[in-house]
Amino acid sequence: MPKWAQNIKGDRLYIIGIISVALLISLNQVITQMLISERESDALVINVAGKQRMLSQRIALLSYRATENKESIELLKNLNLEFYTTHLELMNGNEDRNIPEVNNKKIRASLSNLTPLVEQIYKLVNEAESIEELADNQELLLSLTTDFLPKMDYAVSSFQQAAEKENENLANIELWIALLTVIILLVEVLLVFNPIIKAIIDKSRKLEESIESKNRILATIVHDLRNPLNGIKGLNNILKDDLTEQLTDDQMEMFSLIDESTEKANHLIEELLEISELEGEDFELERKEVRLSEYLEKSIKPFQNKAKEKGVELSISTMGNGLAVNIDPKRFERVISNLLSNALKFTSDNGRVSVELKEKEKESVIEISDTGVGIPEKVQPYIFDKFSKARRLGLEGEQSTGLGMSIVQQIVHLHQGEIWVESEENKGTTFYISLPKAS
């Protein structure tokens, strides 16, 4: 692949493709518009030529009537003037009426041959001041109009043939441009896009391999850390028990801090291992059909004592026992547990936490709401990120690893569900989980 192409990113490649295709399509559109414009112009000129032919016949007819009816002379003269100006429009064009000037030499010669006839007809009618004068020139006028018709027919026929030839040429040009468009696109695909796409795919593959390798290393390290941490925790407890009577209050507090730190580290390790397991290629949910109402009622029981201790009202409202979903009960317990734990963590005394189950056409929706401190709007977009910047201490100083909500989202997505949040500071938070109904 050429060096210049190596620096082209996916978004630029997309832009290059769009611009090149747009230019080629625009060129085709220009030719198409030219064809349409030519056809409109041709139709207009042929229409004017047909009108000119009709006017010559009407002049011949009215010249008879005008010899019998004086009032017809004025109508004849108006018709005669229109006949003359129409011929000038055919010869020279008329911008106001979008009539183009005839440039074809053959057609222009045909129209030029008609000019003497048109001028004679115009002069005979225009200079006739009375019925008698018109009657004297009637035979000549009839001869001139009779001579005019075949010549006008020849001019129209020539124009139609020339127009058809011009349109055929434009159509051929459009066809060649369309063919050129296809060729250019094929060249772009083969020489530009294909090598760049291959390079992007290769980089993506290497990146995926790198991430997979990093995850394996991380999982190994995390797994191996668990044993020494448990050893530290065990030794710490043994020492504390053996030396209890000899330790000062400050020393006892240090032993407690060691115990808390190892507990937090173990909790982080467990969450990292869980994420690694969920993201593994071989991971599969152990699904079974579950009645959501019964499942939710069972899931909130472990939190009732905690809610009572905090003075928080914990309630559940379901749509009966009819809603069933296919879930992995053990894995999905993590979702409910995490959301209820967070709700209690950020809800003060005398607050409320509620779990509601609602039914939609093809989905079951679980709503977990609280009247707690809410989530600041600026951090809401990051709530489901790993090591999220949205993590905060609970109202009683409870810490978070920043991984819980990411795990929750992964589990919901593995169930083909969706999770989202609505929150307002100092008013509370509601998490929504939608799951497809069991078929």
C-alpha positions as CSV (number, residue, x, y, z in Angstrom):
1,M,0.0,0.0,0.0
2,P,1.4,3.5,-0.9
3,K,2.7,5.6,2.1
4,W,0.1,8.4,1.4
5,A,-2.7,5.8,1.9
6,Q,-1.3,4.5,5.2
7,N,-2.3,7.7,7.0
8,I,-5.9,7.7,5.7
9,K,-8.2,6.9,8.6
10,G,-11.6,5.2,8.2
11,D,-13.5,8.5,8.5
12,R,-11.4,10.1,5.8
13,L,-11.8,7.1,3.6
14,Y,-15.5,7.4,4.0
15,I,-15.4,11.1,3.0
16,I,-13.2,10.4,0.0
17,G,-15.7,7.8,-1.2
18,I,-18.6,10.1,-0.7
19,I,-17.0,13.1,-2.5
20,S,-15.9,11.0,-5.5
21,V,-19.2,9.3,-5.9
22,A,-21.0,12.7,-5.4
23,L,-18.9,14.3,-8.2
24,L,-19.6,11.5,-10.6
25,I,-23.3,11.5,-9.8
26,S,-23.3,15.3,-10.2
27,L,-21.7,15.0,-13.6
28,N,-24.4,12.5,-14.6
29,Q,-27.0,14.9,-13.3
30,V,-25.6,17.8,-15.4
31,I,-25.8,15.7,-18.6
32,T,-29.4,14.6,-17.6
33,Q,-30.4,18.2,-17.1
34,M,-28.9,19.1,-20.4
35,L,-30.9,16.4,-22.1
36,I,-34.1,17.6,-20.3
37,S,-33.3,21.2,-21.3
38,E,-32.6,20.3,-24.9
39,R,-35.9,18.3,-25.1
40,E,-37.8,21.2,-23.6
41,S,-36.2,23.7,-26.0
42,D,-36.8,21.4,-29.0
43,A,-40.4,20.9,-28.0
44,L,-40.9,24.6,-27.6
45,V,-39.3,25.5,-31.0
46,I,-41.3,22.7,-32.7
47,N,-44.5,24.1,-31.0
48,V,-43.7,27.6,-32.2
49,A,-43.0,26.3,-35.7
50,G,-46.3,24.4,-35.7
51,K,-48.0,27.7,-34.6
52,Q,-46.4,29.5,-37.5
53,R,-47.7,26.9,-39.9
54,M,-51.2,27.2,-38.4
55,L,-51.1,31.1,-38.6
56,S,-50.3,30.9,-42.3
57,Q,-53.4,28.8,-42.9
58,R,-55.6,31.1,-40.8
59,I,-54.3,34.2,-42.7
60,A,-55.4,32.5,-46.0
61,L,-58.8,31.7,-44.5
62,L,-59.3,35.2,-43.0
63,S,-58.3,36.9,-46.2
64,Y,-61.5,35.5,-47.8
65,R,-63.7,36.6,-45.0
66,A,-62.1,40.0,-44.9
67,T,-63.2,40.7,-48.5
68,E,-66.8,40.2,-47.3
69,N,-66.6,41.7,-43.8
70,K,-64.7,44.9,-43.1
71,E,-64.4,44.1,-39.4
72,S,-62.4,41.0,-40.3
73,I,-59.6,43.2,-41.7
74,E,-58.5,44.3,-38.2
75,L,-58.4,40.7,-37.0
76,L,-56.5,39.7,-40.1
77,K,-53.8,42.4,-39.5
78,N,-53.4,41.3,-35.9
79,L,-53.0,37.7,-37.0
80,N,-50.5,38.9,-39.6
81,L,-48.4,40.7,-37.1
82,E,-48.3,37.6,-34.9
83,F,-47.3,35.6,-37.9
84,Y,-44.4,37.9,-38.6
85,T,-43.1,38.2,-35.0
86,T,-43.3,34.4,-34.6
87,H,-41.0,34.0,-37.6
88,L,-38.6,36.4,-36.0
89,E,-38.7,34.4,-32.8
90,L,-37.9,31.2,-34.7
91,M,-34.9,32.9,-36.4
92,N,-33.5,34.9,-33.5
93,G,-34.9,33.4,-30.3
94,N,-36.7,35.1,-27.5
95,E,-35.2,35.1,-24.0
96,D,-38.4,36.2,-22.4
97,R,-40.2,33.1,-23.7
98,N,-37.1,30.8,-23.4
99,I,-37.1,30.3,-27.1
100,P,-33.5,29.5,-28.2
101,E,-31.8,30.9,-31.3
102,V,-31.5,28.3,-34.0
103,N,-27.8,27.6,-34.6
104,N,-28.1,24.6,-36.9
105,K,-27.0,25.8,-40.4
106,K,-29.4,23.5,-42.3
107,I,-32.4,24.6,-40.3
108,R,-31.4,28.2,-40.3
109,A,-31.1,28.1,-44.1
110,S,-34.6,26.6,-44.3
111,L,-36.0,29.4,-42.1
112,S,-34.1,32.0,-44.1
113,N,-35.7,30.7,-47.3
114,L,-39.1,31.3,-45.7
115,T,-38.2,34.9,-44.8
116,P,-39.1,36.4,-48.2
117,L,-42.4,34.7,-48.2
118,V,-43.2,35.8,-44.7
119,E,-42.2,39.4,-45.5
120,Q,-44.4,39.4,-48.6
121,I,-47.4,38.0,-46.8
122,Y,-46.9,40.5,-44.0
123,K,-46.5,43.4,-46.4
124,L,-49.6,42.5,-48.5
125,V,-51.9,42.3,-45.5
126,N,-50.4,45.1,-43.6
127,E,-50.6,47.6,-46.5
128,A,-54.2,46.7,-47.4
129,E,-56.3,49.7,-46.3
130,S,-59.6,48.5,-47.7
131,I,-61.6,45.4,-48.7
132,E,-60.9,46.3,-52.4
133,E,-57.2,46.4,-52.0
134,L,-57.3,43.1,-50.1
135,A,-59.4,41.5,-52.8
136,D,-57.0,42.6,-55.5
137,N,-54.1,40.9,-53.6
138,Q,-56.1,37.8,-52.5
139,E,-54.9,35.6,-55.3
140,L,-51.2,36.5,-54.6
141,L,-51.7,36.0,-50.9
142,L,-53.2,32.6,-51.4
143,S,-50.3,31.6,-53.7
144,L,-47.8,32.8,-51.1
145,T,-49.4,30.9,-48.2
146,T,-49.7,27.8,-50.3
147,D,-46.0,28.0,-51.2
148,F,-45.2,28.7,-47.5
149,L,-46.7,25.4,-46.1
150,P,-44.4,22.7,-47.7
151,K,-41.3,24.8,-47.0
152,M,-42.4,25.2,-43.4
153,D,-43.1,21.5,-43.2
154,Y,-39.6,20.8,-44.5
155,A,-38.0,23.2,-41.9
156,V,-40.0,21.5,-39.0
157,S,-39.0,18.1,-40.3
158,S,-35.3,19.1,-40.5
159,F,-35.5,20.6,-37.0
160,Q,-37.0,17.4,-35.6
161,Q,-34.3,15.3,-37.2
162,A,-31.5,17.5,-35.9
163,A,-33.1,17.6,-32.4
164,E,-33.3,13.8,-32.4
165,K,-29.6,13.5,-33.4
166,E,-28.5,16.0,-30.7
167,N,-30.5,14.1,-28.1
168,E,-29.0,10.9,-29.2
169,N,-25.5,12.3,-28.9
170,L,-26.2,13.6,-25.4
171,A,-27.7,10.2,-24.4
172,N,-24.5,8.5,-25.7
173,I,-22.4,10.9,-23.7
174,E,-24.4,10.2,-20.6
175,L,-24.0,6.5,-21.2
176,W,-20.2,6.8,-21.5
177,I,-20.1,9.0,-18.4
178,A,-22.1,6.3,-16.5
179,L,-19.7,3.7,-17.7
180,L,-16.7,5.9,-16.7
181,T,-18.3,6.3,-13.3
182,V,-18.4,2.5,-12.8
183,I,-14.8,2.2,-14.0
184,I,-13.6,4.9,-11.7
185,L,-15.4,3.3,-8.7
186,L,-13.9,0.0,-9.5
187,V,-10.4,1.5,-9.8
188,E,-11.0,3.3,-6.4
189,V,-12.0,0.0,-4.8
190,L,-9.1,-2.0,-6.2
191,L,-6.3,0.6,-5.9
192,V,-7.3,2.8,-3.0
193,F,-10.1,1.5,-0.9
194,N,-9.3,-2.2,-0.9
195,P,-5.6,-1.7,0.3
196,I,-6.8,0.8,3.0
197,I,-9.6,-1.4,4.1
198,K,-7.3,-4.4,4.3
199,A,-4.9,-2.3,6.4
200,I,-7.7,-1.1,8.7
201,I,-8.9,-4.7,9.1
202,D,-5.3,-5.9,9.8
203,K,-4.9,-3.1,12.5
204,S,-8.3,-4.0,14.0
205,R,-7.3,-7.7,14.2
206,K,-4.0,-6.8,15.8
207,L,-5.8,-4.5,18.3
208,E,-8.3,-7.2,19.1
209,E,-5.4,-9.7,19.7
210,S,-3.6,-7.1,21.9
211,I,-6.8,-6.5,23.9
212,E,-7.4,-10.3,24.3
213,S,-3.8,-10.8,25.4
214,K,-4.1,-7.9,27.9
215,N,-7.3,-9.4,29.2
216,R,-5.7,-12.8,29.6
217,I,-2.7,-11.3,31.5
218,L,-5.0,-9.2,33.6
219,A,-7.2,-12.2,34.5
220,T,-4.1,-14.2,35.4
221,I,-2.7,-11.5,37.6
222,V,-6.0,-10.8,39.3
223,H,-6.6,-14.5,39.9
224,D,-3.1,-15.0,41.4
225,L,-3.5,-11.9,43.6
226,R,-6.4,-13.4,45.4
227,N,-4.4,-16.1,47.3
228,P,-1.8,-13.7,48.8
229,L,-4.5,-11.2,49.7
230,N,-6.4,-14.0,51.5
231,G,-3.2,-15.0,53.2
232,I,-2.6,-11.4,54.4
233,K,-6.1,-11.2,55.6
234,G,-5.8,-14.5,57.5
235,L,-2.5,-13.7,59.1
236,N,-3.7,-10.3,60.0
237,N,-6.7,-11.8,61.9
238,I,-4.5,-14.4,63.6
239,L,-2.0,-11.7,64.8
240,K,-4.9,-9.5,66.0
241,D,-6.5,-12.4,67.9
242,D,-3.1,-13.4,69.5
243,L,-2.1,-9.9,70.5
244,T,-5.5,-8.5,71.4
245,E,-4.6,-7.9,75.1
246,Q,-1.3,-6.3,74.2
247,L,-2.5,-3.9,71.5
248,T,-3.3,-0.2,72.0
249,D,-6.4,1.3,70.4
250,D,-4.3,2.8,67.6
251,Q,-2.7,-0.6,66.8
252,M,-6.1,-2.3,66.8
253,E,-7.3,0.4,64.3
254,M,-4.4,-0.4,62.1
255,F,-5.2,-4.1,62.1
256,S,-8.8,-3.1,61.2
257,L,-7.6,-1.0,58.3
258,I,-5.5,-3.9,57.0
259,D,-8.6,-6.1,57.2
260,E,-10.8,-3.5,55.4
261,S,-8.1,-2.9,52.7
262,T,-7.7,-6.6,51.9
263,E,-11.5,-6.9,51.8
264,K,-11.8,-4.0,49.3
265,A,-9.0,-5.5,47.2
266,N,-10.7,-8.9,47.2
267,H,-14.0,-7.2,46.1
268,L,-12.2,-5.4,43.2
269,I,-10.6,-8.7,42.2
270,E,-14.0,-10.5,42.2
271,E,-15.5,-7.8,40.0
272,L,-12.5,-7.9,37.6
273,L,-12.8,-11.6,37.3
274,E,-16.5,-11.3,36.7
275,I,-16.0,-8.8,33.9
276,S,-13.3,-11.1,32.4
277,E,-15.7,-14.0,32.5
278,L,-18.6,-12.1,31.0
279,E,-16.4,-10.9,28.1
280,G,-15.0,-14.3,27.4
281,E,-15.9,-15.8,24.0
282,D,-17.0,-19.1,25.6
283,F,-19.3,-17.5,28.1
284,E,-22.9,-18.6,28.0
285,L,-25.9,-17.7,30.2
286,E,-27.7,-20.6,31.9
287,R,-31.2,-19.4,31.0
288,K,-34.5,-20.6,32.2
289,E,-38.1,-19.3,32.2
290,V,-38.8,-17.2,35.3
291,R,-41.9,-15.4,36.6
292,L,-40.6,-11.9,37.1
293,S,-43.0,-10.9,39.9
294,E,-41.9,-13.9,42.1
295,Y,-38.3,-13.4,41.2
296,L,-38.3,-9.7,42.1
297,E,-40.1,-10.3,45.4
298,K,-37.5,-12.9,46.3
299,S,-34.6,-10.6,45.2
300,I,-35.5,-7.6,47.4
301,K,-35.9,-9.7,50.7
302,P,-32.1,-9.5,51.5
303,F,-32.4,-5.7,51.4
304,Q,-35.4,-5.3,53.7
305,N,-33.4,-5.3,56.9
306,K,-30.9,-2.8,55.5
307,A,-33.7,-0.5,54.4
308,K,-35.4,-0.8,57.9
309,E,-32.1,0.1,59.6
310,K,-31.8,3.2,57.5
311,G,-35.4,4.2,57.9
312,V,-36.0,3.8,54.2
313,E,-39.3,2.5,52.8
314,L,-38.7,-0.4,50.4
315,S,-41.7,-1.4,48.3
316,I,-42.5,-3.6,45.3
317,S,-45.4,-3.3,42.8
318,T,-45.8,-6.0,40.1
319,M,-48.3,-6.8,37.3
320,G,-49.3,-10.2,38.7
321,N,-47.7,-13.5,37.9
322,G,-48.2,-13.5,34.2
323,L,-45.0,-11.9,33.0
324,A,-42.3,-14.4,32.2
325,V,-38.8,-14.0,30.9
326,N,-35.9,-16.2,29.9
327,I,-33.0,-15.3,32.1
328,D,-30.0,-16.7,34.0
329,P,-31.4,-16.2,37.6
330,K,-28.0,-16.2,39.2
331,R,-26.4,-13.7,36.8
332,F,-29.5,-11.4,36.7
333,E,-29.5,-11.4,40.6
334,R,-26.3,-9.3,40.2
335,V,-28.3,-6.6,38.3
336,I,-31.1,-6.3,40.9
337,S,-28.7,-6.5,43.8
338,N,-26.4,-3.8,42.5
339,L,-29.2,-1.4,41.6
340,L,-31.0,-1.9,45.0
341,S,-27.7,-1.6,46.9
342,N,-26.9,1.7,45.1
343,A,-30.5,3.0,45.7
344,L,-30.2,2.4,49.4
345,K,-26.6,3.7,49.5
346,F,-27.7,7.1,48.1
347,T,-31.1,7.5,49.8
348,S,-31.3,9.2,53.2
349,D,-33.5,8.4,56.2
350,N,-37.3,8.7,55.6
351,G,-36.7,8.2,51.8
352,R,-38.3,5.6,49.5
353,V,-37.0,2.9,47.2
354,S,-39.5,1.2,45.0
355,V,-39.4,-1.7,42.5
356,E,-42.1,-1.7,39.8
357,L,-42.8,-4.3,37.1
358,K,-44.6,-3.1,34.0
359,E,-45.8,-4.8,30.9
360,K,-45.3,-3.5,27.3
361,E,-46.3,-5.2,24.0
362,K,-43.2,-7.3,23.6
363,E,-41.2,-6.4,26.7
364,S,-41.2,-6.5,30.5
365,V,-39.9,-3.4,32.1
366,I,-38.4,-3.2,35.6
367,E,-38.2,0.2,37.2
368,I,-36.0,0.7,40.3
369,S,-36.5,4.2,41.7
370,D,-35.3,6.1,44.8
371,T,-35.8,9.5,46.3
372,G,-32.0,9.9,46.9
373,V,-29.4,12.5,46.0
374,G,-29.7,11.9,42.3
375,I,-26.9,11.7,39.7
376,P,-25.3,14.9,38.4
377,E,-26.2,15.5,34.8
378,K,-22.6,15.9,33.7
379,V,-21.7,12.4,34.8
380,Q,-24.8,10.5,33.7
381,P,-23.3,9.7,30.2
382,Y,-20.4,7.8,32.0
383,I,-22.5,5.9,34.5
384,F,-22.0,2.5,32.7
385,D,-18.3,2.9,31.9
386,K,-15.6,0.7,33.4
387,F,-13.9,2.5,36.3
388,S,-16.5,5.1,35.8
389,K,-15.8,8.8,36.7
390,A,-19.4,8.8,38.0
391,R,-18.5,6.7,41.0
392,R,-19.1,8.5,44.4
393,L,-19.0,7.7,48.1
394,G,-22.3,6.6,49.5
395,L,-24.1,8.7,52.2
396,E,-22.4,6.7,54.9
397,G,-19.0,6.7,53.2
398,E,-19.5,3.4,51.2
399,Q,-16.8,3.1,48.5
400,S,-17.2,1.9,44.9
401,T,-14.8,0.2,42.5
402,G,-16.5,1.9,39.5
403,L,-17.2,-1.5,37.9
404,G,-20.6,-2.4,39.2
405,M,-22.7,-0.5,36.7
406,S,-20.5,-1.7,33.8
407,I,-21.2,-5.3,34.9
408,V,-24.9,-4.6,35.3
409,Q,-25.1,-3.3,31.7
410,Q,-23.1,-6.3,30.3
411,I,-25.4,-8.7,32.0
412,V,-28.6,-6.9,30.7
413,H,-27.2,-6.8,27.2
414,L,-26.3,-10.5,27.3
415,H,-30.0,-11.0,28.0
416,Q,-30.9,-9.0,24.8
417,G,-32.2,-6.3,27.1
418,E,-31.6,-2.6,27.5
419,I,-30.9,-0.5,30.6
420,W,-31.0,3.3,31.0
421,V,-31.3,5.9,33.7
422,E,-33.2,9.1,34.4
423,S,-32.1,11.2,37.3
424,E,-32.3,14.7,38.8
425,E,-30.1,16.0,41.6
426,N,-31.7,16.1,45.1
427,K,-34.9,14.5,43.6
428,G,-33.9,10.9,42.9
429,T,-33.0,8.3,40.3
430,T,-34.8,5.7,38.3
431,F,-33.1,2.8,36.4
432,Y,-35.2,1.1,33.7
433,I,-34.5,-2.4,32.5
434,S,-36.4,-3.8,29.5
435,L,-36.3,-7.5,28.8
436,P,-38.0,-9.5,26.0
437,K,-40.9,-11.6,27.1
438,A,-40.5,-15.3,27.0
439,S,-42.0,-16.7,23.8
